[in-house]
Amino acid sequence: MANEQHKITVTQLESDYKSGMTRRDSLKLMMALAASAFLPAALTGCDSAPVHSTDAGAGLAKASTEHWPDLKLAPITATGYGKDPNLIQPPKSPWPLTLTQAQLTLVAVLSDILVPREGSVPSASEVHVPAVIDEWVSAPYERQQQDRVVILSALAWIDDEANMRFSKIFVQLTKTQQKAIMDDIAFDTAETPAQFKRIATAFSRFRGLVLAAFFCTPEGIKDIGYVGNVPIGGDYPGPTKEAYAHLDKVLADLGLTEYAYPVQA
């Protein structure tokens, strides 16, 4: 089980997830996600692929209870946008969406576990994060297709695990049952059993995408307090002392202290 601070809250949808987002909006968010500073560096390349217990140097003994789905995914053959994407009037269907209704509903349930509604702040599914994930894993680009294999394998693993433990797919489980599975795979720590290492790494990839997609939405941006460019009356006051201190620390960590600007009195 994960450490106590890693326990997560479980929420459930009342029915199958249905996105109310247009393709234009989901495509715009997917493109924003691709360029977003919120996107974890671990999502960017092959080196972050899930750890296989049989990989050389992995140091994990294959547990008898470990399982991993052997998916036979049809290749994505769409051509994508090309070199000059038009986000104002994007093509009606630049590529087909590939997640099934069952997968979308599972993504929605998992997304709301990661980003539940809190007061006036909506949950991930309420701001159509699953639709953005569908765009992401359906896009015909190398980065997205690497994630497609990881995300779909993780979704299949979660349903397989739910069936093995409770004889139901994940979305049909009680909150307590869902929480039991999530607590085992939420984070890859020193205490994580070997049979959960691979799924914990894959789930981390999924979590990063969900959080990045959420914080690309207007609601997510508002939640973190980002106000964008705002007019300032009078002279520009410059960075705060706290901002200078943060920059000085970053430069010191990089060995670039000589490039720090002196704080004006």
Stockholm file with secondary structure:
# STOCKHOLM 1.0

chainA/1-265         MANEQHKITVTQLESDYKSGMTRRDSLKLMMALAASAFLPAALTGCDSAPVHSTDAGAGLAKASTEHWPDLKLAPITATGYGKDPNLIQPPKSPWPLTLTQAQLTLVAVLSDILVPREGSVPSASEVHVPAVIDEWVSAPYERQQQDRVVILSALAWIDDEANMRFSKIFVQLTKTQQKAIMDDIAFDTAETPAQFKRIATAFSRFRGLVLAAFFCTPEGIKDIGYVGNVPIGGDYPGPTKEAYAHLDKVLADLGLTEYAYPVQA
#=GR chainA/1-265 SS CCCGGGCCCCCCCSSCCCCCCCHHHHHHHHHHHHTCTTSCGGGSSGGGSCCCTTSTTCCCCCCTTCCCCCCCCCCCCCCCSCSSCCSSSCCSCSSCCCCCHHHHHHHHHHHHHHSCCBTTBCCTGGGTHHHHHHHHHHSCSHHHHHHHHHHHHHHHHHHHHHHHHHSSCGGGSCHHHHHHHHHHHSCCCTTSCGGGHHHHHHHHHHHHHHHHHHTTSHHHHHHTTCCCSCCCCSSCCCSCHHHHHHHHHHHHHTTCGGGCCCCCC
#=GC SS_cons         CCCGGGCCCCCCCSSCCCCCCCHHHHHHHHHHHHTCTTSCGGGSSGGGSCCCTTSTTCCCCCCTTCCCCCCCCCCCCCCCSCSSCCSSSCCSCSSCCCCCHHHHHHHHHHHHHHSCCBTTBCCTGGGTHHHHHHHHHHSCSHHHHHHHHHHHHHHHHHHHHHHHHHSSCGGGSCHHHHHHHHHHHSCCCTTSCGGGHHHHHHHHHHHHHHHHHHTTSHHHHHHTTCCCSCCCCSSCCCSCHHHHHHHHHHHHHTTCGGGCCCCCC
//
